[in-house]
Amino acid sequence: MSEIAIDDEMFDIEAVSGGAWVPGPYGPGDQLGTYNEVTPEKRAGALAMIGDARRLQTINLSDVVFNGYPGFDGRPYQQQLVIAGYAPPPGFEGVLKRAEPFGPNRVSYHEERVQTTYNIASKVNGLLHCGVEDLFYNGFRGRDIARNWGTSELDVVSWGAPLLTRGFLIDVAGYKAEVGADVFEHDGRSVLEPNYRVTLEDLEGACDRQALPAFEPGDAILIRTGWNRLARNDPERFLAASPGPWLRETRWLASKRPALLAIDTWVWGTLAPEATRGFYNACHQELNMRFGIRFGEGFQFEELSEAGVDRFLLAHTPLRGEGATSSSSPVLAIAGFAD
């Protein structure tokens, strides 16, 4: 990968639209992006993180979804209970298949009907998530791959093997709380201020505070802002702002060639006008198109933080939806303890 300028200079939109980022960093035709960095040796090294641990803790990094979960642009989550084999309680507005049980052994059952999108709450955005006009990662054109049912290339099925790699949490909210700036308290925990720009100095300061090791290609790097704590009890405020990095910080992270970047806000990047200068989701374009990096949004890192865990084995198996461009399947952290 060529030298990356770690700055806030907006990329040349006309040049990128004309193919300046084609081919991608892993060569013509590639659909894996930085998943190429997760080799069998990388997976073995990740497993070594838990080594001879006497105790393991598993932590789900996905937020709890619920009816009305706040989603950008009206993205829905609506769940309805289906019952069969017994009479529902008064006022039940779900789906009753039948009140009589099945067979001589009187079988009853529950299931649910869900209306949603793979791009809500905690999700991993694939390389086809964002582009410039109809141009996407590695020169794939929207007009060539768009189908009624999804996309014919760069879909979730093309991601290949499930992700298994080293994971690291950069606790920016914890760092800023310690220095006493740019945070507020919500439910007894520190949260970054609305639209606060996470600076490169914040990332480096948090890494130093936590004594994190140097990142390696193929790692998963996660950023805690605390913002997802607002999703359930203050959804309007949750969607109205987003603390996070901008181009300089995103390019610094991308220069590490991570397999995955993720944050606990509903969108990657600050929405502060003085940072974005009117450019819309430019970090998304850089991550997907220029660097071939998948990125997660809407994660929850509170359990990791409360457990004092900032390095772990990370695993993700996406729902293999043919034609799907993102996955909301949960991401798992496994931490090992010597005691």
Phi, psi and omega in degrees: 000131183293166180302134183253128175283119181270082184211183181257010181295125179293139179293159179285102188298317180296319180294316179295318177300330179273000175108018182297334180260017180242132358287166179286178186295345182247017171096162182303140176083350183296140175236000182271332185060220184287357169296341173302333183284346183267082181275169173305323178293323177297318179296318179297320177295325177294318178298329180295343179297330179265345169038238183262032182305137177274344182216135178244143174236130177254135183227126176279124183270006179265143177286160175282125177269153183207161179304126181086013178309131185295119181232141179303138173058035176073017178300128190266154158221113182224120183241136182229132181280137174247131180232154175208142174102359175201161180281132182288164177288163178302139178082003181297128181241018174278205181253120174260112179285314175191148181274341182272138176290167184261132170071176181292340178269005170058054181288136170234166178202162171237149165206183181223154172249132185232132170246122184196189173228154176290353186250053177220155179056224182280117182210159174250122180273127179282180185290348180264005184297313183225143178218195173242113187055233182260016179259131182232188185313133172061026174088003177293132182259132179305319183294341180269336188242353181285130177231165179303323186267354182150213180244147183274347178222161176059022178277179183299326179299329181285353181293343177081216186295150174306148183280130174219113186201177175287138177239144179224136177256121172265108186271081182292321179299318178295320179296313181292326176295323181292324179273353174075044181211144167066027177226160170225163182266135176220118183054038175080008180232155182278136179229139178294148180299152179306132177061014177301134176276118173285112185274166175299324178295325175297314181297315180293321178296318178294319178298318178295316179302322183269356183054044178290145177287169176297136178288148180240155175306138179090355176289165169253126183242122186242145183239123178262122173249342184084355189297329183294348177296343181272348191301320185275313189257358174212059189298326180295317177294322180303314182278345185280346184207170176201114170285154179162181181281172170232203193299315183301313182290320179297319179293324177298314178296317181297329181295343177278352181057051180289149173291326184212137166246148179206155182216162184259022173255168183283349179216143177285120173109147176297151173257010181298121183302326181292339176270312187284332180053034176087353178281134190260113175053041180295329178296323178302315182297316180297312183298308183290305191279314187279317190254347181067040183248129171279146180222144181258148176226157176071017177291167171237127182243011184293320179295320175301312183298315182293332178276355181071028183256125177228003174215137193192170170274129181247135180226141178212125173242106183288154169295122189276068179280115179300126180085353181285145183257347179216168179223133176257015175296143184297148174255138187247136171248135178237117181249139179253143180232139183282335184272000000 
